Amino acid sequence: KAKGQKGRKITLKVAKNSIRICLDGARRLDLSHMGITTFPKCILKLADVDELDLSRNMLKKIPSSIEKFEKLRWLDLHSNQLEDLPEAIGTLQNLFYLNISNNKLTTKNLPENLNLLKNLRILNMGLNCLDSIPTTLGALKELKEIGLFDNALTIIPNSVKNLPNLKKLNTERNPFPDSKQEEEADSIKRVETLHLVQEKDLCSSCLKMCQDEKDKLNKLQNVPPSPAKKPSFPLLLTPNSSAKDNEEEWRLR
């Protein structure tokens, strides 16, 4: 009888030695890329850390005991084998960064309490099996960046696209029926200040400068367009360069 995959056992001593101090003084428990298959219960004794990195392992489940990490503000679970997340994740009210990309998450198994993370600024759900996005994520008003690339999405809810602080929305490589809709979702642009003045209110030097710029623009518009050249990004790793040393496993679903 074939034995199941057995991962590395993490002891409390190993976990304590894996705590790093960040530049801002935060304490990060870094257990990334350690071949872990089961959430190590011993780290619950270190639940006062500010950041927890369990990325690039083989975890299939995160227990409800994650709620013990009350101070947690940064949680990285990318590149595991997670098929769902516990509802208890909604209790992490200090969380501002959550990376759950490159797992096996489906829309059905996303926790409803995800919309309780009111302080969340960055949410990465790329490289999963999501076919839709809950409209309730529109309650996360502090979100600035959302990663939804490499899923099975056909539409992005307006409640998400119109989040007031959203600066970056990555929806690349989803089967949108209308490519124009994808472009609109990917190009979140905010106009902060726009000043309009009449010509009579400008001094002569400013007026001349504006007229010169206008002439230059008119000349550029009259130049026939050159053949489009397909862009090339040979050095760009998608979507996360931190996994480049393990890219083959990282991209497995």
Buried (B, 14 or more C-beta within 10 A) or exposed (E): EEEEEEBBEBEBEBBEEBBEEEEEEBBBBBBBBBEBBBBBEBBBEBBEBBBBBBBBBBBBBBEEBBBBBEBBBBBBBBBBBBBBBBBBBBBBEBBBBBBBBBBBBBBEBBBEBBBBBEBBBBBBBBBBBBBBBBEBBBBBEBBBBBBBBBBEBEBBBEBBBEBEEBEEBBBBBBEBEEEEBBEBBBEBEEEEEEEEEEEEEBEEEEEEEEEEEEEEEEEEEEEEEEEEEEEEEEEEEBBBEBBEEEEEEBBEE
